[in-house]
Structure formats: structure tokens, C-alpha cells
């Protein structure tokens, strides 16, 4: 496996990979000693499923996440 491949795996790919391999088989693996998270509070709201499907479709066409599209629209409306 190429060096750096582990960094670009999805969670599902990593899960499959580590079903086959042991992390200790790699010489350059280091223990994580410092992790930082930028957590912010969020409020989730309900959206009618038909409206959500339209939003999801529009977001796919724009190649962005639904959440990002909704945030963009709300920021335009409320500033």
C-alpha cells in the first residue's frame, strides 16, 4: 500500500482495510498525542421530505453538501 493512503480513506474503506491488516504491521505509525476539535453548537430543524429532496437535488447539481447550500441560502436571507 502506498504511503499516505491511510489518510485518504473513507471510514468504510479504513474499516475494511483494518479487517485485513494490523496497524502494527506499519513501521511509520505513530500514536496520536494531541487532537483538537472545533466544535460549534448547532440547531437542527425539520424540513418536509419533498422540500428536502429538492434541496438535495439542487445541491448535487452544484456539487456541494445540502447543509452548505441551506446555510448559504439562509445567510442570504437573514444576513
Secondary structure by P-SEA (a helix, b strand, c coil): ccccccccccaaaaaaaaaccccccccccccccbbbbbbbbbbbbbccaaaaaaaaaaaaaacccaaaaaaaaaaaacc
